[in-house]
Amino acid sequence: FGIEMGDKTLRHVYEVLEHHLQEGEFVTRVAADNFCLLLHNADKPMLVNRLEVMSRDINRFNYGIERKYFLSFVFGVCPVLDPNLPLTQLLDRANVALKSIKDTGDSRLFACRFYSDLDRLKLMREKEMENRMQDALNAGEFVVYLQPKLSLKDNTIAGAEALVRWQDPEHGLIPPDEFIPFFEKNRFIIDVDLYVFEQVCMLLRRWLDAGLTPVPISVNMSRAHLVHSNFLDTYKACDENGVPPELLEIELTETLVFKNPDMLFQVIDQIHRRGYRCSMDDFGSGYSSLNLLKDLRMDTLKLDRAFFTSEN
């Protein structure tokens, strides 16, 4: 809407917040669209209700107009339990709470979170991983394990899935749920996926050179790859190691069905054109429909356990 309207909106937000202040309370705009409030302490429900009233009042300008534009607000709150703590440290803690909301992708018009020391520890852990992740990848700390797939027809191993773990020299073996979500968020998952693919291709080459008959191995592909239409061009290890592409299976997640079904169909076609197999993990765990089965040209469908359990 232009700089002038942006400035007008910021003034409006400030004026409404100021109108809600009690004696001895303060508001300031810190930067961009970030504001800082210093309010009298109260129990959590009362404070949350007060902040929600402020956000609703700010959006009151939409009443009666045809083209509505609602502003969403997220509040990170740090109660001042120790008045001796520096103001900058209190602000940092409020920002930790604020960042925790944003990391969850909360899209509501109003969201509020109170500072927790667990949030701070999580951010510190993520920062530590971010500082070490590239060196860890270069040092080979990410280890690939194979989970066998058993054929129920003849009780033989019919394939395997490549799973990655982080063998940290200080923290030991780190399970994927501690680093994969963070890597998906900062997009380092692209490098990890390609590393796993390369390791699998090298393993298949060793099996072939040893005169063994390899089974197909599936590797996970994060949707972070799919922002580029030529995403498969980076998967060079198969050609570089002379591995038949049919020995590799690219595993996608079910979230693509909900996010962008049309893109999913295009991605499957691209994978098949390269000669790879294609599978989908956790089908049925989210928004997918059995009606899609007739359109999905998947080689393997991994059904979510919800298909096989019933609640009384």
C-alpha positions in Angstrom: 0.0 0.0 0.0 3.0 2.3 -0.1 5.3 4.0 2.4 2.8 6.7 3.4 0.1 4.1 4.3 2.8 2.0 6.1 3.7 5.0 8.2 0.0 5.8 8.9 -0.5 2.2 10.0 2.4 2.3 12.4 1.1 5.5 13.9 -2.3 3.9 14.3 -0.9 0.9 16.1 1.2 3.1 18.5 -1.8 5.3 19.3 -4.1 2.4 20.1 -1.5 0.8 22.3 -0.9 4.1 24.1 -4.6 4.5 24.6 -4.7 1.2 26.5 -1.9 2.1 28.9 -2.4 2.6 32.6 -0.5 5.0 34.7 3.2 4.1 34.9 3.1 1.9 31.8 5.0 2.6 28.6 5.1 1.8 24.9 7.7 2.4 22.2 8.3 1.3 18.7 11.6 -0.5 18.6 12.1 -1.0 14.8 10.1 -1.8 11.7 6.8 -3.2 13.0 8.1 -4.2 16.4 6.7 -2.5 19.5 7.7 -2.9 23.1 5.3 -2.6 26.0 6.1 -2.3 29.7 3.0 -3.2 31.6 2.0 -3.8 35.2 2.3 -7.5 36.1 -0.8 -9.6 36.4 -1.8 -13.3 36.2 -1.4 -14.8 32.8 -5.1 -15.1 31.7 -5.7 -11.4 32.7 -2.6 -10.3 30.8 -3.4 -12.4 27.7 -6.9 -11.0 27.6 -5.6 -7.5 27.9 -3.2 -8.0 24.9 -5.9 -9.6 22.9 -8.2 -6.6 23.5 -5.5 -4.3 22.3 -5.0 -6.3 19.1 -8.8 -6.4 18.4 -9.0 -2.6 19.0 -6.2 -2.0 16.5 -8.1 -4.0 13.9 -11.3 -2.0 14.6 -10.6 0.2 11.6 -11.9 -2.7 9.4 -15.5 -2.3 10.7 -17.8 -1.0 8.1 -15.4 -1.0 5.2 -15.7 -3.2 2.2 -12.0 -4.1 1.6 -10.9 -5.4 5.0 -7.2 -5.8 5.9 -6.6 -7.4 9.3 -3.3 -7.0 11.0 -2.0 -10.1 12.9 -0.1 -9.7 16.2 2.2 -11.9 18.1 3.3 -11.1 21.6 6.3 -12.5 23.4 6.0 -11.9 27.1 8.6 -11.9 29.8 7.3 -11.3 33.4 9.7 -9.1 35.4 10.3 -11.5 38.4 13.7 -10.1 39.2 13.8 -6.3 39.0 17.7 -6.5 39.2 17.9 -8.0 35.7 19.1 -5.6 33.1 16.3 -4.3 30.8 18.2 -5.6 27.7 18.2 -9.1 29.2 14.4 -8.9 29.8 13.9 -7.8 26.2 16.0 -10.7 25.0 13.8 -13.1 26.9 10.7 -11.6 25.5 12.2 -11.9 22.0 12.9 -15.6 22.7 9.2 -16.1 23.4 8.3 -14.1 20.3 10.6 -16.2 18.1 9.1 -19.4 19.5 5.7 -18.3 18.2 7.1 -17.5 14.8 8.9 -20.8 14.5 5.7 -22.7 15.0 4.2 -20.8 12.0 1.1 -19.7 14.0 -1.1 -17.8 11.5 -3.7 -16.6 13.9 -4.5 -12.8 14.2 -3.5 -13.0 17.8 -0.9 -15.3 19.4 0.9 -14.9 22.8 3.6 -16.8 24.5 5.4 -16.4 27.8 9.1 -16.8 28.1 10.3 -20.2 29.1 13.9 -21.2 29.9 13.3 -24.3 27.7 12.8 -21.9 24.8 16.1 -20.3 25.5 17.9 -23.7 25.8 16.3 -24.7 22.5 17.5 -21.6 20.7 21.0 -22.1 22.2 21.0 -25.7 20.9 19.9 -24.7 17.5 22.5 -22.0 17.4 25.1 -24.5 18.4 23.9 -26.9 15.6 24.0 -24.0 13.1 27.6 -23.1 14.0 28.7 -26.8 13.6 26.5 -28.2 10.9 28.7 -27.5 7.8 31.9 -28.7 9.6 30.1 -31.8 10.8 29.0 -32.6 7.3 32.5 -32.2 6.0 33.9 -34.3 8.8 31.5 -37.2 8.0 29.7 -36.9 11.3 26.3 -37.6 9.6 26.0 -41.4 9.4 23.7 -43.4 7.2 21.9 -46.4 8.6 19.8 -48.8 6.5 16.4 -50.0 7.7 15.6 -53.2 5.8 12.2 -53.8 4.2 10.9 -57.3 4.5 8.8 -59.0 1.9 5.9 -60.8 3.6 5.6 -63.1 0.5 8.9 -65.0 0.9 10.4 -63.5 4.1 13.3 -62.0 2.2 14.8 -58.5 2.3 13.3 -56.7 -0.6 14.8 -53.2 -0.1 15.9 -50.7 2.5 15.4 -47.1 3.6 18.4 -44.8 4.3 18.1 -43.1 7.6 20.5 -40.4 8.8 21.9 -39.9 12.3 24.3 -37.3 13.7 27.3 -38.9 15.4 28.4 -35.8 17.4 31.8 -36.3 19.1 30.6 -34.4 22.1 26.9 -35.3 22.4 27.0 -38.8 21.0 24.4 -40.2 18.5 21.8 -37.5 17.9 18.4 -38.8 16.7 16.9 -37.1 13.6 13.9 -35.5 15.4 16.5 -33.3 17.2 18.1 -31.8 14.0 16.0 -32.6 10.9 13.2 -30.1 11.8 15.8 -27.4 12.4 17.6 -28.2 9.2 14.3 -28.1 7.3 13.7 -24.6 8.7 17.2 -23.3 7.8 17.3 -25.3 4.5 20.5 -27.1 5.4 18.4 -30.3 4.9 19.2 -29.9 1.2 22.9 -30.5 1.8 22.1 -33.4 4.2 19.7 -35.1 1.7 22.3 -34.9 -1.1 25.0 -36.2 1.2 22.8 -39.2 2.1 22.0 -39.8 -1.6 25.8 -39.7 -2.4 26.6 -42.2 0.4 23.9 -44.6 -0.8 25.1 -44.4 -4.3 28.7 -45.2 -3.2 27.4 -48.1 -1.1 25.5 -49.5 -4.1 28.6 -49.2 -6.3 30.6 -51.2 -3.7 28.0 -53.9 -3.7 28.0 -54.1 -7.5 31.8 -54.2 -7.6 31.8 -57.0 -5.1 29.5 -59.1 -7.3 26.5 -58.8 -5.0 22.9 -58.2 -6.1 21.8 -55.0 -4.5 18.2 -54.3 -3.3 16.6 -50.9 -4.0 17.3 -48.3 -1.4 15.0 -45.3 -0.7 16.3 -41.9 0.3 14.2 -39.1 1.7 13.8 -35.8 -0.2 12.7 -32.8 1.7 10.2 -30.4 0.0 12.9 -27.7 0.4 14.4 -29.1 -2.9 11.3 -28.5 -4.8 11.5 -24.7 -5.0 13.7 -25.2 -8.0 12.2 -26.8 -11.1 15.5 -28.5 -12.0 16.0 -29.9 -8.4 17.1 -33.3 -9.7 20.1 -31.9 -11.5 21.9 -31.7 -8.1 21.4 -35.5 -7.7 24.6 -36.4 -9.6 26.0 -39.2 -7.5 24.0 -41.8 -9.3 25.6 -41.1 -12.7 29.0 -40.4 -11.1 29.1 -43.8 -9.5 27.5 -45.7 -12.5 24.6 -46.9 -10.4 21.4 -48.1 -12.3 18.8 -45.5 -11.3 16.2 -48.2 -10.7 18.1 -49.2 -7.5 17.2 -45.8 -6.0 13.9 -44.7 -4.7 13.1 -41.1 -3.9 10.8 -40.8 -0.9 8.5 -37.8 -0.6 6.3 -36.8 2.3 2.5 -36.7 2.3 2.5 -32.9 3.1 3.0 -32.3 -0.6 -0.5 -33.7 -1.4 -2.0 -30.9 0.7 0.4 -28.1 -0.1 0.4 -28.5 -3.9 -1.1 -31.6 -5.5 -0.3 -30.4 -9.0 3.3 -29.9 -8.1 3.4 -33.4 -6.6 2.3 -35.0 -9.9 5.0 -33.0 -11.8 7.6 -34.1 -9.3 6.7 -37.7 -9.6 6.9 -37.5 -13.4 10.4 -35.9 -13.2 11.6 -38.6 -10.8 10.4 -41.4 -13.1 11.9 -39.7 -16.2 15.3 -40.0 -14.5 14.7 -43.7 -14.0 14.3 -43.6 -10.2 11.5 -45.2 -8.3 9.2 -43.0 -6.2 7.5 -43.6 -2.9 5.4 -41.6 -0.4 5.8 -41.7 3.3 3.0 -41.6 5.9 0.2 -41.6 3.4 -3.1 -40.9 5.3 -1.5 -39.2 8.3 -2.7 -35.7 7.3 -4.8 -34.3 4.5 -4.5 -36.9 1.7 -7.4 -38.8 0.4 -7.8 -42.3 -0.9 -9.3 -40.7 -4.0 -5.8 -39.6 -4.9 -4.6 -43.2 -5.2 -6.0 -43.5 -8.7 -3.9 -40.5 -9.9 -0.7 -41.0 -7.9 1.9 -42.9 -10.1 3.8 -44.0 -7.0 5.9 -47.2 -7.0 5.5 -47.6 -3.2 3.0 -46.2 -0.8 3.8 -46.3 2.9 0.5 -46.2 4.8 0.2 -44.4 8.1 -0.6 -46.6 11.1 -4.0 -44.9 11.3 -5.2 -47.2 8.5 -4.6 -50.2 10.8 -5.7 -49.0 14.2 -9.2 -48.3 15.5 -10.4 -46.3 18.5 -13.1 -47.8 20.7 
